[in-house]
């Protein structure tokens, strides 16, 4: 397809100059996608400072590899990230460091190995079938697809984790997650300036939130912990309960198990819901691509029994999801703090400076992508030119690459194919939807969609 025929979704305006500290902080709290000037999308390295602390945006593949792969032991999550996210994910895999992280990673990785995907894919399809039926009842009327995808992704998370429909607990979980994003997930100046050991007033509120969140998660899993493990695992909770560190033989403690469950539910359901929303938004604005995906999906009967086998036949659907993740990466930035002074080529990286790798910037960088702002799923089809090295990082890279990446893609591809097979998707209003990033890359408003049932 020619560049002129490609759909280019709207995006926040690019600034010509660096932001001063006040405007930088305002952008972080409002829409963090606005913090990078136009030259960030053209250069390999961008160096500036924030209250005397060096910040380095890394776009060069070798520099990214140095920080996230070669010398990863010298880089940890920033103190601001830890103090903001710990109330939700506790001491789980996402925020742990050093030997504790290695223990958790070794223990949890087999739980999301390829051999587990058929069981998880079955949960995905059963939940998606219910969601399609609910949406079918609303066909022809405006639908909030963001809320629908969040509900569906949480339902999938609940069934995959607990073999449990989330109608009873799901509302409370969604309400708490939404409340956190609005009140406590936005960074404040003191989050970035004060050492982690000095709490702020907002940290005290986050601690109160943490107690309520932990109680909710404990209440959901409590009855399962008193059951004997079944011979054949039913879901991820059974697998995590039985998991052992292959080197030490240690199992997860009750608190560790809760934090792993919290991490998988929060990170997994929110990012997948966003990937589905943005995929549907792009397809609603690109009728030819939507028709091609629907044609592919119509040729594949997806059931709970065959879903793992038919997944390889959904190549174009996977390409659409991959392109949506390129244009709207849920994790728009990765921030690492240098523990000790480091050097990459001619760049000095002092201790405590921040190395930033932004998938949002990388995925739209003008040196790596042709027509970087355009929606073009063909980039990810078989036979297309290779994706630029380390320019596509929707799930990170290196030792800390997202452990749930394969499950997230399996879920998104199956659900999108099932939706496209059943519905034609369009927008009610022409008002553009802009990405807005605080914790994740979300739409700036819940745009209403119309779903029209396709003839069978």
Number of C-alpha atoms within 10 A of each C-alpha: 7 5 12 9 10 16 17 18 17 12 16 11 10 15 14 11 11 15 16 12 13 11 13 18 19 18 18 20 17 15 20 21 23 21 20 22 17 17 17 24 22 17 15 17 15 17 12 11 13 16 8 8 14 16 21 20 24 23 26 17 14 16 22 20 17 15 24 23 16 14 11 16 14 16 22 22 19 20 19 19 18 19 23 20 17 19 23 23 25 22 23 24 23 23 18 20 17 9 9 12 17 16 22 23 19 16 22 21 15 18 22 18 13 10 10 16 18 18 18 24 24 21 24 26 22 16 23 24 17 13 19 17 12 12 21 16 10 15 18 13 14 15 19 14 22 23 15 16 22 20 21 23 28 28 27 29 28 24 22 23 22 19 17 17 16 19 12 9 17 16 13 14 18 17 10 17 16 13 13 18 13 12 12 18 21 16 21 17 14 15 21 17 13 13 12 15 8 9 14 14 8 17 18 11 13 22 15 12 18 17 12 14 20 18 12 16 16 19 12 14 17 13 9 14 13 8 8 8 15 10 7 8 15 18 20 23 23 21 20 22 18 15 19 19 18 12 9 10 10 13 18 20 10 14 14 16 19 23 24 23 22 21 21 20 21 18 18 20 24 22 23 24 26 26 31 25 23 28 23 25 23 24 24 18 18 19 15 12 22 21 15 14 23 23 15 17 24 16 11 16 12 21 16 18 13 14 21 18 10 13 18 10 13 17 16 24 28 24 20 30 22 25 24 26 26 25 29 27 28 26 21 22 24 16 20 24 21 22 16 13 12 16 11 11 7 6 12 11 19 17 16 19 24 24 26 19 24 23 27 26 25 30 26 23 23 17 15 19 16 13 15 18 19 19 23 25 18 16 18 19 16 11 8 9 10 10 12 13 12 19 23 21 21 24 19 20 15 15 13 16 14 18 21 17 16 14 21 19 16 19 25 24 23 24 25 23 25 23 22 25 24 21 20 20 23 22 19 14 10 9 8 15 17 15 21 20 26 20 22 20 24 25 19 13 12 13 19 16 22 21 24 17 19 12 8 6
